[in-house]
Amino acid sequence: MSANETPRAYDAVIVGGGHNGLVAAAYLARAGRSVLVLERLDHTGGAAVSTRPFAGVDARLSRYSYLVSLLPPKILRDLGLDFPLRSRTVSSYTPAERAGRPTGLLVGGGEQRTREAFARFTGGDREYEAWQRFYGMTGRVAQRVFPTLTEPLPTREELRRRIDDEAAWRALFEEPVGVAIEETFADDLVRGVVLTDALIGTFADAHDPALTQNRCFLYHVIGGGTGAWDVPVGGMGALTDALAAAARSAGARIATGHEVIRIDTDGHTAEVAYRTADGEGVAAARHVLVNASPQELAVLTGGPAPEPAEGAQLKVNMLLTRLPRLRDPDTDPREAFAGTFHIAEGYRQLATAHAQAAAGELPAAPPSEIYCHSLTDPTILGADLAERGYQTLTLFGLHAPARLFDRDNDGAREELLTSTLDQLDAHLAEPLADCLATDADGRPCIEARTPLDLERDLRLPGGNIFHRALSWPYAEEGGGRWGVETGHANVLLCGAGAVRGGGVSGVPGHNAAMAVLERA
């Protein structure tokens, strides 16, 4: 679309072509609405993209977001998407040293195998039985909460009645999740494995009275009504490519290289000003859906700025010539890396890392978790790489708040990456560096991204992958009917910062589209 074209009026202009914006575009276009998507970058997808980050290497990696749990099957069905997800054969592996020997806890491969793994690791059945009770509880909550994500917001009391389990409500919604973890589990490492789901992209202690960790935990255990995290076949970009195709085939117009610079609205109609390489232009709309952060919404509309957000993670992508051997002689690396490989994530280790980061120091033993996409889905590798046994590794580091990188982003990134990989190497029988592939220029195939890098590359406020602290999945004061409403009647927030946003879910996009269709 040329910046010199006569402004055209659309039923909906969507600011941002990330996955939520594309979901909204597809729903509205399929309902017969005229839709224009304006995307700043030269491609759609936002943080849910696949790229070839290493020069001359045919490996298409999920560069930022990488697993799927919160995407409702309803959205795939409604939009006619054939987007396969694959379950991982192993849930997690956590290496440790006990009684002077390397060992680890492997969760997965069936109930009996997991029970036996817990017994070997902890010396009895207590922790496994506690695990079953605890995740039985979260599973029942998931079955009741997950379907509500694509419905109008329930009130707090409505959701409480729907869950119909006062002990679960107290553990997840009222008390810091650390209380339930400590009451349920005795083993420090098992406690840590459970707590990690409360800390993904969230800088908090297990006992934070603000319960930000509880909200994070909740979203990580309710996905699909089971809490399972699946591998997107073809990488995350396969999802956003399919969504873009669905939106276009339904009639939506997608314009990349169009940076929105202002939204003017009187509550009934709006004008969206944008900038391209050729100049500036304006599109008129009945509704504007903003697939960007609440901070960006405030800038575009001239509204009050929300509380600053802060990301808290290190994201690392790697390509290996082979998986490294483990010090644990009883575990196959192909199983250990197929699920979530926990590193330095014992309960006390997590608390120490948080305390150090809160004091302004990089954690001495940075906690992180790894998984290998290509073990479950080798299609992201070129045929030659797959035949030669190459594998990908995705690492997500915890307790790395943006403030730690303010003074020297490059230096802090390198220091944290080195110490993070040192923690992994402590459990390997060979250095990870010996397994790294090299690109066409002879450089190791490894890239790391701090919160400040994500803020620069994707305009994530403070590098926060959720745009802000995750919300409770119920209506709070001013939350609106769908959780996407703003101070302007015809401007809706359809990004991760909406109520029930965060993660690759499409939920805010769906809900914003439903809000528009209800009003028409």
Salt bridges, closest charged atoms under 4 A:
GLU5 OE2 - ARG253 NH2 3.60
ASP11 OD1 - ARG286 NH1 3.67
ASP42 OD1 - HIS43 ND1 2.72
ASP58 OD1 - ARG52 NE 3.07
ASP78 OD2 - LYS74 NZ 2.68
GLU97 OE1 - ARG327 NH1 3.46
GLU127 OE1 - ARG126 NH1 2.41
GLU129 OE2 - ARG115 NH1 3.92
GLU151 OE1 - ARG162 NH1 3.23
GLU157 OE2 - ARG160 NH1 3.89
GLU166 OE1 - ARG160 NH2 2.73
GLU174 OE2 - ARG156 NH2 3.55
GLU174 OE2 - ARG160 NH1 3.52
GLU175 OE2 - ARG170 NE 3.96
GLU182 OE2 - HIS207 NE2 2.69
ASP187 OD2 - ARG98 NH1 2.89
ASP188 OD1 - ARG348 NH1 3.47
ASP241 OD2 - ARG60 NH2 3.46
GLU259 OE1 - ARG275 NH1 3.71
GLU259 OE2 - ARG459 NH2 2.76
ASP264 OD2 - ARG262 NE 2.93
GLU280 OE2 - ARG275 NE 3.81
GLU310 OE1 - ARG403 NH2 2.66
ASP330 OD2 - ARG101 NH2 3.42
GLU335 OE1 - ARG113 NH2 2.63
GLU345 OE1 - HIS342 ND1 2.50
GLU369 OE1 - HIS342 ND1 3.51
ASP377 OD2 - HIS373 NE2 2.82
ASP384 OD2 - ARG388 NH1 2.85
ASP410 OD1 - ARG413 NH2 3.00
GLU430 OE1 - ARG322 NH2 2.56
GLU430 OE2 - ARG325 NE 3.62
ASP439 OD2 - ARG443 NE 3.10
ASP441 OD2 - ARG443 NH2 2.87
GLU447 OE1 - ARG63 NH2 2.79
GLU447 OE1 - ARG449 NH2 3.44
ASP453 OD2 - ARG413 NE 3.00
ASP453 OD1 - ARG456 NH1 3.32
ASP457 OD2 - ARG449 NE 3.32
ASP457 OD1 - ARG456 NE 2.83
GLU518 OE2 - ARG481 NH2 2.76
